[in-house]
Amino acid sequence: MEQSKPYRHELKFAVPYADYVAMRKRLQKIMTVDPHVSPSGTYHIRSVYFDNSEDKALKEKLDGVEHREKFRIRYYNDDLSFITLEKKMKIGNLCLKYDARLTEEEFRRIVSGDLAFMKDSPQELVKELYAKMNYQGLRPRVLVSYLREPYVYPAGNVRVTFDSQIRTSLFSRAFLTKQISDVSATDTPQDMILEVKYDAFLPEIIQDMIQVNGMRQQAFSKYGACRRFG
């Protein structure tokens, strides 16, 4: 399964709000807004991240392990009619993501610990998570929520996103409700996390628009930031 898709480049930058406003104006002249956004130009993302009792995924991130993976279940705008299980793998600045659709019932069964159905799933990714929940002890650990403003550009299959209002809640059954109690995961919630994803090359016009050469690349992890409280 892991050889069937190419890795993509992924760069992350912390962007002060004033710089975001200027960059956004430049990008809107050449990039297209993702068609899935709301009238505000954004959508809300919630992701339930998995880790084991020894915090394997978290420690690999903090220790800078070159080749690592993590599992998450993601949904948008608090709409549980479209839920995906995702496995994200990274090698340095390269990333690869596999996903599988889940029903709301399957989502609820997984986070409540009712796993038996997973071993006979027709979806390989669901069966892989089942295996790793058994032999690695993976369990839902934290809920990560944030607002995303996405732009796309066809040449290079470029995707530029601005993420803000990153919030966290440690695992509880409240993950399954719309009234989620969470707190800010960053000390400067007004700042943006700029993510730039592309295939083989990043077009020069996009480089000029975001001026990546003038910013310091960061190994920012929303999961890592959201685990700061436990």
PANU-116138 format. One record per residue (C-alpha): y, x, z; residue in one letter. Coordinates in steps of 0.02 Angstrom, whole numbers, padded with zeros to 5 digits, always signed. Example, Ala and Ser with C-alpha at 12.3 -4.5 7.8 and 13.67 -1.06 7.14 Angstrom:
BEGIN
-00225+00615+00390a;-00053+00684+00357s;
END
This chain:
BEGIN
+00000+00000+00000m;+00125+00136+00046e;+00115+00222-00125q;+00162+00069-00227s;+00349+00076-00196k;+00476+00217-00208p;+00580+00272-00060y;+00766+00235-00062r;+00908+00340+00005h;+00995+00273+00160e;+01157+00343+00231l;+01247+00279+00386k;+01426+00306+00444f;+01530+00244+00590a;+01691+00172+00519v;+01847+00129+00621p;+01911-00045+00585y;+02068+00012+00494a;+01966+00120+00375d;+01846-00024+00347y;+01988-00138+00290v;+02048-00010+00161a;+01872+00030+00101m;+01828-00154+00085r;+01976-00184-00031k;+01921-00042-00144r;+01740-00097-00150l;+01783-00277-00193q;+01860-00218-00356k;+01696-00150-00425i;+01553-00218-00320m;+01481-00393-00311t;+01463-00489-00149v;+01281-00524-00107d;+01245-00704-00165p;+01163-00751+00002h;+01322-00738+00105v;+01415-00883+00185s;+01591-00932+00129p;+01656-00800+00251s;+01570-00664+00149g;+01445-00623+00287t;+01280-00677+00360y;+01208-00663+00534h;+01048-00565+00562i;+00929-00571+00709r;+00782-00450+00721s;+00645-00442+00851v;+00591-00259+00862y;+00419-00201+00918f;+00375-00049+01023d;+00240+00000+01146n;+00248+00029+01334s;+00283+00213+01305e;+00429+00175+01187d;+00349+00265+01041k;+00472+00203+00909a;+00623+00234+01019l;+00571+00410+01069k;+00531+00459+00890e;+00705+00405+00840k;+00791+00496+00984l;+00686+00652+00956d;+00726+00655+00770g;+00546+00639+00712v;+00554+00660+00524e;+00421+00533+00473h;+00422+00372+00575r;+00399+00184+00562e;+00445+00026+00654k;+00403-00158+00642f;+00523-00304+00660r;+00531-00491+00628i;+00694-00546+00549r;+00783-00708+00513y;+00958-00757+00457y;+01096-00873+00519n;+00978-00941+00654d;+00877-01025+00516d;+00692-01017+00559l;+00638-01086+00391s;+00645-00911+00315f;+00569-00775+00425i;+00503-00605+00372t;+00394-00475+00454l;+00455-00303+00402e;+00387-00128+00417k;+00520+00005+00390k;+00470+00185+00362m;+00587+00334+00359k;+00576+00515+00304i;+00744+00594+00342g;+00874+00498+00240n;+00740+00411+00136l;+00678+00238+00183c;+00547+00117+00124l;+00523-00063+00177k;+00377-00183+00159y;+00392-00366+00206d;+00288-00524+00222a;+00340-00704+00248r;+00301-00789+00413l;+00309-00972+00457t;+00403-01027+00611e;+00236-01068+00693e;+00168-00894+00655e;+00327-00814+00723f;+00313-00914+00884r;+00129-00870+00903r;+00161-00684+00880i;+00303-00671+01006v;+00206-00777+01132s;+00054-00661+01118g;-00061-00780+01023d;-00123-00652+00897l;-00297-00707+00844a;-00240-00787+00681f;-00165-00622+00621m;-00332-00534+00593k;-00379-00658+00455d;-00208-00667+00374s;-00205-00651+00183p;-00055-00535+00204q;-00098-00352+00232e;+00061-00318+00331l;+00019-00454+00457v;-00155-00380+00479k;-00081-00206+00500e;+00036-00267+00638l;-00112-00353+00721y;-00209-00190+00721a;-00063-00091+00792k;-00027-00222+00924m;-00206-00195+00980n;-00231-00007+00969y;-00051+00053+00991q;+00001-00084+01111g;+00151-00140+01008l;+00244-00288+01083r;+00412-00373+01053p;+00540-00270+01152r;+00717-00319+01105v;+00818-00440+01001l;+00952-00358+00892v;+01090-00468+00822s;+01236-00425+00710y;+01352-00484+00572l;+01327-00408+00399r;+01449-00401+00252e;+01349-00345+00098p;+01398-00284-00076y;+01287-00237-00224v;+01308-00129-00379y;+01176-00127-00519p;+01186+00056-00572a;+01078+00153-00450g;+01029-00011-00366n;+01165+00020-00237v;+01187-00088-00083r;+01335-00060+00033v;+01344-00156+00196t;+01463-00165+00343f;+01380-00214+00507d;+01480-00269+00659s;+01466-00366+00823q;+01300-00282+00864i;+01225-00370+01014r;+01065-00355+01113t;+00947-00455+01222s;+00788-00388+01302l;+00631-00482+01256f;+00606-00657+01325s;+00549-00824+01259r;+00734-00860+01230a;+00707-00768+01065f;+00640-00933+01002l;+00795-01035+01043t;+00967-01045+00965k;+01053-01026+01133q;+01025-00839+01151i;+01109-00744+01292s;+01154-00569+01233d;+01281-00431+01264v;+01372-00303+01157s;+01265-00151+01117a;+01412-00035+01079t;+01566+00023+01173d;+01679-00011+01023t;+01619-00178+00951p;+01769-00185+00834q;+01705-00035+00736d;+01590-00050+00586m;+01427+00033+00539i;+01431+00072+00354l;+01260+00082+00270e;+01238+00144+00092v;+01068+00121+00009k;+01024+00176-00168y;+00878+00231-00276d;+00882+00397-00369a;+01070+00424-00374f;+01234+00362-00300l;+01361+00330-00440p;+01517+00436-00428e;+01628+00282-00431i;+01545+00218-00272i;+01561+00389-00190q;+01747+00386-00228d;+01767+00209-00163m;+01685+00240+00005i;+01743+00422+00015q;+01581+00474+00100v;+01628+00657+00088n;+01768+00628+00212g;+01661+00545+00345m;+01531+00610+00464r;+01358+00543+00429q;+01272+00474+00584q;+01092+00441+00630a;+01143+00274+00704f;+01001+00159+00753s;+01036-00023+00797k;+00869-00028+00886y;+00913+00128+00986g;+01085+00059+01031a;+01011-00107+01084c;+00884-00023+01200r;+01023+00053+01306r;+00997-00078+01442f;+00809-00061+01453g;
END
